[in-house]
């Protein structure tokens, strides 16, 4: 068949644009096409009509790029679902014979009214998509009897017809690599306005069954693996093509004791060879061990480590039981964090608010207990109810009293996107949850982002109090004050009371005034607030130390400053300190650099260059 007579296939997998700069290549859609086009019958009848769409544009602009599509595949998730619907509906209206195929985690396995809600969709692929989509293309050349293809639901006059459960792909090495097959060649050059990141998939599956997650349900529990030869080749491609950050899609990196360290070695080798990738980020094994630290140390020394995370989710045993999770024992946690500290690694702790069984008092106290570790970054997430998670089961919601609301996401380019978040449970009312949120935001902002980190640690030591007592006292004083800090606090409280989670917690709008534009005013006001509760003769000096030690974009580093007290060694002696920092790297703004911090990059390097000066 001549090129012009081949059926035209389009794909779309619209990504998040992080801080107006960082974008993921559309790996899932590309992997589906890479596998399909490896079959001669598909090569003889179909062609990829254009590059895979992955950056949201005005819908009409996208429509102008689409010409006579025969098949259109969409990969959907919570950040692109509504945008995809608007575009797909327009395509169906203009090209009614185009076969519209949806896939991705956003496709509900249970919604019987799916095609009544979305009549423009012809077929939905559930779980892994490579084999199913290939079979769809082949059947599309015949009688279009979709019942013969496992793992589908299809539109039967707006009624949902299912073709039976998906059959898992046992041999991942039968799949093709979109990187090595050249599908992404030229994408970096064609998108110079963005910093492109790439997904690396080394295995599929997750042995855990966390009730809030759809991972185990979507790829089943047993791990299947890609060969190292494919992984090494993909890393070479990423280095040659100057990919900024490799985003590892594994559920538990480090769980494979022999293979995963070899992948780390190849990452380091690749960066030494090409100066790229610049960073590597992953979902670390849920129960990290010393091997994980060893891998993180190698990545850190090579400048590749974006974060080393421990996904605790909660410190409460009842909560962990409710969500079908078990964390490492506390003594193992202590050992791991201290080992990371010895190797100059910041540990990111992941927690989730309003999990079933969590209480206000338990959440606040456990959160503040973690602050004793001086190499932790604590990130707390709202609890989202994903379409195919156990938590979305009606009985589960009833047992735990989950009350949810539809929340607008920050990824609202051209079409608003939403997700369902848990507001309250049987053990935490919305009143308690909203108070917990505002306190958590305050501590996260001042401690994990560093703006009050050194002051807090100094006051806690000098006054022999706990971190909870310090930050609770600061919150009380802020509410009595006036000025910049009070205005920020009031706005944040208003946002959370209005359930505007995105503006409250994800946009970090407050970073610019606090850290850059009104930094001097912020520290003057905060010094007065702290001083009202914790007056100390060294208060002025510890705030001076704080202002420089937490990277200040308004200053030129290195900076030398004299102090009457050695805050580094905690001794009463004069000291001249030099502070050093490398700036915001390749980020377009200070806010982007701080917002995407997961490893204490706001900290300057400092050391005393002389004592008794």
GIDAPE-V689141 format. One record per helix or strand of 2 or more residues. SS is the DSSP state (A for helix, B for strand). FROM is the first residue (numbers start at 1). TO is the last residue. If there is no record, write none. Layout:
BEGIN
<<SS	FROM	TO> <SS	FROM	TO>>
END
This chain:
BEGIN
<<A	3	5> <B	7	12> <B	17	18> <B	22	24> <A	27	36> <A	40	43> <B	46	48> <A	59	65> <B	71	75> <A	81	94> <B	99	103> <A	114	117> <B	123	125> <A	130	140> <A	146	148> <B	152	156> <B	159	162> <A	172	174> <A	187	190> <B	195	200> <B	203	204> <A	215	219> <B	224	225> <A	228	240> <B	245	248> <A	259	274> <B	279	281> <A	290	301> <B	308	313> <A	317	322> <A	330	342> <B	347	352> <A	360	372> <B	376	381> <A	390	392> <A	394	400> <B	403	408> <B	418	424> <A	430	448> <A	453	463> <A	467	480> <A	484	497> <A	501	506> <A	511	517> <A	519	533> <A	539	549> <B	559	563> <B	575	580> <A	590	595> <B	605	611>>
END
